[in-house]
């Protein structure tokens, strides 16, 4: 695509690795789209990876030179710029926006974005792509067949000894739970229900995250499921979610795979899932992008309004 010809259908904002993953799917689906980036360096790297040219100079320049409003926009910039870019798109009148999780760097920033989107009647969805994993889709089917979730637990341990070496802005480290750990928390409550009661405890800290290093809590959701969680950012562990139904224990650890334990058995086994697309594309992205562009919006999509509701739980878990 030429820098001088911009798609009226879809704008992809960003030219980093995540944007490359989006572009790969958009190309596969044969959608007409325009990529908008900032720097010449990132544009060249993106073009080398994807074979797709980039409109350089940033979103503001692209808007000032455009003579139309795209039908859809996908925001895949660094987390510290997500809210600003999405706000610009809302001001410009883009009606359907998919923004990378968690849509902002800080809680208040996301709340402000939500209010602005609602005020302007814009549909904004947060790209929690794990809802679209083949493993999660199959788990949801089994849960429904079994009569629902009775209880569940999850872990969002982060590897501090690795994270502390990352080259990222201080603000990103300070909001790591929101920007990273909510991948797990969001998925747990997506399948297990929204908490109506929750008790949360924290202790400790790390050199890069002052609020806590150990998290623990429990509660009950709106479908009557009891849950518990824990994470220790100074000890060994990994992300994971387990759901118990009247017939099965379903284990998402790693989340791209589904294991099952039948009642009356101590054996766990992997469940066959249709994950062919996840071998070629970043897991969850193909279905997420296709259904967003084709307006197949359902409970798998997290609206900005639901995200703001979820934020109340995230703040409780962080004890802020």
C-alpha positions in Angstrom: 0.0 0.0 0.0 1.3 3.4 -0.9 1.9 6.1 1.6 -0.3 8.3 -0.6 -3.3 6.0 -0.7 -5.1 5.5 2.6 -7.8 2.9 3.2 -11.3 4.2 4.0 -12.1 0.9 5.7 -9.5 0.2 8.4 -6.7 2.1 10.0 -4.0 0.2 12.0 -2.2 2.6 14.3 1.3 1.5 15.3 4.3 -0.1 13.6 5.7 -2.3 16.3 5.6 -6.0 16.9 2.0 -6.1 17.9 1.0 -4.1 14.9 2.9 -6.6 12.7 0.9 -9.4 14.2 -2.3 -7.5 13.4 -1.2 -6.8 9.9 -0.4 -10.5 9.2 -4.0 -11.4 10.0 -5.5 -8.4 8.1 -3.5 -9.5 5.0 -4.7 -13.1 5.4 -8.3 -11.9 5.6 -7.7 -9.7 2.5 -9.0 -6.6 4.2 -8.1 -3.2 2.8 -6.2 -1.4 5.5 -3.7 1.5 6.1 -0.9 1.3 8.7 0.0 4.6 10.4 3.2 4.9 12.3 5.5 7.6 13.6 9.2 7.1 12.9 11.0 6.2 9.7 13.0 3.5 11.6 9.9 1.6 12.9 8.2 2.0 9.5 11.1 0.4 7.7 11.3 -2.5 10.2 7.5 -3.0 9.8 7.7 -3.0 6.0 10.5 -5.5 6.1 8.6 -7.8 8.4 5.2 -7.6 6.7 5.6 -6.2 3.2 3.1 -3.5 4.0 4.0 0.2 3.7 3.5 2.6 6.5 2.1 6.2 6.5 4.7 8.0 8.5 4.5 11.0 10.7 2.0 9.9 13.3 -1.8 9.9 13.6 -2.2 13.6 13.9 -0.6 14.2 10.5 -2.6 11.3 9.0 -5.9 12.9 10.2 -5.0 16.3 9.0 -4.3 15.0 5.5 -7.2 12.5 5.3 -10.5 13.5 3.6 -12.6 10.7 5.2 -13.2 8.8 8.4 -12.3 5.1 8.4 -15.0 2.7 9.5 -12.7 0.8 11.9 -9.4 1.5 13.7 -7.1 -0.8 15.6 -4.7 0.8 18.1 -1.5 -1.2 18.6 0.9 1.4 20.0 3.0 1.3 23.2 0.9 1.1 26.3 1.8 4.7 27.4 0.2 6.1 24.2 -2.9 3.9 24.0 -5.4 6.3 25.6 -4.1 9.4 23.8 -4.3 7.7 20.4 -7.8 6.3 21.1 -8.9 9.8 22.2 -7.7 11.3 18.9 -9.6 8.7 17.0 -12.8 9.3 18.9 -12.5 13.1 18.3 -12.0 12.3 14.6 -15.3 10.4 14.6 -14.1 6.8 14.1 -17.1 4.8 15.2 -15.5 1.4 15.9 -12.2 1.1 17.7 -10.3 -2.0 18.9 -7.5 -0.9 21.3 -4.8 -3.0 22.7 -5.1 -4.0 26.4 -5.5 -2.3 28.8 -6.4 0.9 26.8 -4.3 3.1 29.1 -1.4 3.3 31.4 -3.3 4.3 34.6 -6.8 3.6 35.9 -8.0 7.2 35.8 -6.8 7.5 32.2 -8.9 4.6 31.2 -11.9 5.9 33.1 -11.6 9.2 31.3 -11.4 7.4 28.0 -14.5 5.5 28.8 -16.5 8.6 29.7 -15.3 10.3 26.5 -16.2 7.3 24.3 -19.7 7.0 25.8 -20.3 10.7 25.5 -19.5 10.6 21.8 -21.4 7.3 21.2 -18.3 5.4 20.0 -17.8 1.7 20.3 -14.5 0.9 21.9 -13.4 -2.6 22.6 -10.3 -3.8 24.6 -8.3 -6.4 22.8 -8.1 -9.2 25.5 -7.4 -11.7 22.8 -7.3 -14.7 25.2 -11.1 -14.8 25.0 -10.6 -16.0 21.4 -8.1 -18.8 22.2 -9.1 -22.2 20.9 -8.5 -23.5 24.4 -10.8 -20.9 26.0 -13.5 -21.4 23.4 -13.5 -25.2 24.1 -13.4 -24.6 27.9 -16.4 -22.4 27.6 -18.3 -25.1 25.7 -17.5 -27.7 28.3 -18.5 -25.4 31.1 -21.8 -24.7 29.5 -22.4 -28.5 28.8 -21.6 -29.3 32.4 -24.0 -26.7 33.8 -21.6 -23.9 34.8 -18.6 -23.1 36.9 -18.9 -24.1 40.6 -15.5 -22.7 41.7 -12.2 -21.6 40.2 -8.8 -20.3 41.1 -6.1 -18.4 39.2 -2.5 -17.3 39.5 -0.8 -14.3 38.0 2.8 -14.6 39.2 5.2 -12.4 37.4 8.9 -13.2 37.0 10.6 -10.2 38.7 14.1 -11.4 38.0 13.3 -11.1 34.2 11.0 -8.1 34.2 13.5 -5.9 36.1 15.9 -6.1 33.2 13.4 -4.8 30.7 14.0 -1.4 29.1 10.7 0.3 29.7 9.5 3.7 31.1 9.2 3.8 34.8 5.5 4.4 34.5 5.0 1.0 32.8 6.7 -0.8 35.7 4.6 1.1 38.2 1.4 -0.1 36.5 2.5 -3.7 35.7 -0.5 -5.4 37.3 -2.9 -3.3 35.1 -0.9 -3.5 31.9 0.1 -7.2 32.2 -1.4 -9.3 35.0 -4.9 -8.4 34.1 -4.6 -10.7 31.1 -5.1 -13.5 33.6 -7.6 -11.8 35.9 -9.8 -10.8 33.0 -9.9 -14.3 31.6 -10.7 -15.8 35.0 -13.7 -13.6 35.5 -14.8 -13.9 31.8 -15.4 -17.6 32.3 -16.2 -17.6 36.1 -18.4 -14.6 36.4 -18.1 -11.0 37.7 -17.2 -10.8 41.4 -20.0 -9.6 43.7 -17.9 -10.1 46.9 -14.1 -10.1 47.1 -11.5 -9.9 49.9 -8.0 -9.0 48.9 -4.7 -9.1 50.7 -1.2 -7.9 49.6 2.3 -7.7 51.1 5.8 -6.8 50.2 7.2 -5.0 47.1 9.8 -5.3 44.4 12.5 -2.8 43.3 10.3 -1.9 40.3 6.8 -2.3 41.7 6.1 -0.7 45.1 2.5 -1.7 45.7 3.1 -5.4 46.5 4.9 -8.6 45.6 2.5 -11.1 47.1 -1.2 -11.2 46.3 -3.9 -13.4 47.7 -7.7 -13.2 47.8 -11.1 -14.9 47.5 -14.7 -14.2 46.7 -17.9 -15.1 45.0 -19.2 -14.1 41.5 -22.6 -13.2 40.1 -23.2 -16.8 39.0 -22.6 -18.1 42.5 -19.1 -19.5 41.8 -16.5 -19.3 44.6 -13.0 -18.3 43.6 -9.5 -17.7 45.1 -6.3 -16.4 43.7 -2.7 -15.9 44.6 0.5 -14.6 43.0 4.1 -14.2 44.3 6.3 -12.0 42.2 9.4 -12.9 44.2 9.0 -16.7 43.9 8.6 -19.3 41.2 5.3 -19.7 39.5 3.4 -19.1 36.3 0.1 -17.8 34.9 -2.8 -20.2 35.1 -6.5 -20.6 35.6 -8.5 -23.7 36.8 -12.3 -24.1 36.7 -14.3 -26.8 38.4 -17.7 -27.8 37.1 -19.9 -30.6 38.5 -18.2 -33.0 36.1 -14.7 -31.7 35.3 -11.7 -29.7 36.4 -10.5 -27.5 33.4 -6.9 -26.3 33.5 -5.5 -23.5 31.4 -1.8 -23.6 32.1 -0.4 -22.6 29.7 -3.5 -20.7 28.5 -3.0 -21.8 24.9 -3.6 -25.4 26.0 -6.6 -27.0 27.8 -6.2 -29.9 30.2 -9.1 -31.8 31.7 -9.6 -34.0 34.8 -12.8 -36.1 35.0 -14.6 -36.6 38.2 -13.5 -39.8 39.9 -10.0 -39.6 38.3 -6.7 -38.2 39.2 -5.5 -38.2 35.6 -5.3 -34.9 33.6 -5.1 -35.1 29.9 -4.9 -32.5 27.1 -8.1 -31.8 25.2 -8.1 -31.7 21.4 -8.7 -28.1 20.2 -8.9 -26.5 16.8 -5.8 -24.4 17.1 -4.5 -24.5 13.5 -4.8 -20.7 13.2 -2.8 -20.2 16.4 0.1 -22.0 14.8 0.3 -19.4 12.0 -0.9 -16.3 13.8 -0.6 -14.9 17.3 -3.1 -16.9 19.3 -6.6 -15.4 19.4 -5.9 -12.6 16.9 -7.5 -14.2 13.8 -11.0 -14.6 15.3 -10.8 -11.4 17.2 -9.9 -9.3 14.2 -12.3 -11.1 11.8 -15.3 -10.8 14.1 -14.5 -7.2 15.0 -14.4 -6.1 11.4 -17.4 -8.2 10.4 -19.4 -6.8 13.4 -19.8 -10.2 15.1 -19.8 -8.6 18.5 -20.7 -10.8 21.4 -19.6 -11.6 25.0 -16.1 -12.4 23.9 -15.5 -8.7 23.3 -14.7 -6.5 26.3 -16.4 -3.1 25.8 -14.7 0.0 27.4 -17.8 0.2 29.7 -17.2 -3.4 30.9 -13.5 -2.7 31.2 -14.2 0.2 33.5 -16.4 -2.0 35.6 -13.6 -4.6 35.8 -11.2 -1.9 36.9 -12.9 -1.7 40.3 -11.9 -5.3 40.9 -8.4 -4.7 39.6 -8.0 -1.9 42.1 -9.3 -4.1 44.9 -6.7 -6.7 44.1 -3.9 -4.1 44.2 -5.4 -2.7 47.4 -5.6 0.8 46.0 
